[in-house]
Amino acid sequence: MPMPSQPTPMPLPRDFTDHGPCVEDLARAFAAQDAATSEALIETLATQAIRQWRLDDATFWQRVKFQARMIRARQGSGSSGKH
């Protein structure tokens, strides 16, 4: 039974024209999910893009992964005072 606090997964963009330039929104959605699962999904999306020579897409997904890690790091540090 899924926990009610889990955000509903948003539909994933299919290509660069679908996801547009907004890395931050997708990164927040991925950061809200389990880290290992979301990073594996991002890696899959980036790998598919590379195989299809969609380098803009691959770069986009790497940026999403980096942003999601940064968001998780900020959330994990909480109020430790280290910025």
Contacts in CASP RR format, 6 or more apart in sequence:
PFRMAT RR
TARGET T0000
AUTHOR 0000-0000-0000
METHOD contacts of the structure
MODEL  1
MPMPSQPTPMPLPRDFTDHGPCVEDLARAFAAQDAATSEALIETLATQAI
RQWRLDDATFWQRVKFQARMIRARQGSGSSGKH
6 33 0 8 1.000
7 29 0 8 1.000
7 32 0 8 1.000
7 33 0 8 1.000
9 29 0 8 1.000
9 33 0 8 1.000
10 26 0 8 1.000
10 29 0 8 1.000
12 41 0 8 1.000
12 45 0 8 1.000
13 19 0 8 1.000
13 20 0 8 1.000
13 26 0 8 1.000
15 49 0 8 1.000
15 54 0 8 1.000
15 57 0 8 1.000
16 54 0 8 1.000
16 56 0 8 1.000
16 57 0 8 1.000
16 60 0 8 1.000
19 26 0 8 1.000
19 57 0 8 1.000
19 60 0 8 1.000
20 60 0 8 1.000
23 60 0 8 1.000
23 63 0 8 1.000
23 64 0 8 1.000
23 67 0 8 1.000
24 67 0 8 1.000
26 64 0 8 1.000
27 63 0 8 1.000
27 64 0 8 1.000
27 66 0 8 1.000
27 67 0 8 1.000
27 68 0 8 1.000
27 70 0 8 1.000
27 71 0 8 1.000
28 68 0 8 1.000
28 71 0 8 1.000
30 38 0 8 1.000
30 39 0 8 1.000
30 41 0 8 1.000
30 42 0 8 1.000
30 64 0 8 1.000
30 65 0 8 1.000
30 68 0 8 1.000
31 38 0 8 1.000
31 67 0 8 1.000
31 68 0 8 1.000
31 69 0 8 1.000
31 71 0 8 1.000
31 72 0 8 1.000
31 75 0 8 1.000
35 72 0 8 1.000
38 68 0 8 1.000
39 65 0 8 1.000
39 68 0 8 1.000
42 61 0 8 1.000
42 62 0 8 1.000
42 64 0 8 1.000
42 65 0 8 1.000
42 68 0 8 1.000
43 65 0 8 1.000
45 57 0 8 1.000
45 61 0 8 1.000
46 57 0 8 1.000
46 58 0 8 1.000
46 61 0 8 1.000
46 62 0 8 1.000
46 65 0 8 1.000
49 55 0 8 1.000
49 57 0 8 1.000
49 58 0 8 1.000
49 60 0 8 1.000
49 61 0 8 1.000
50 58 0 8 1.000
77 83 0 8 1.000
END
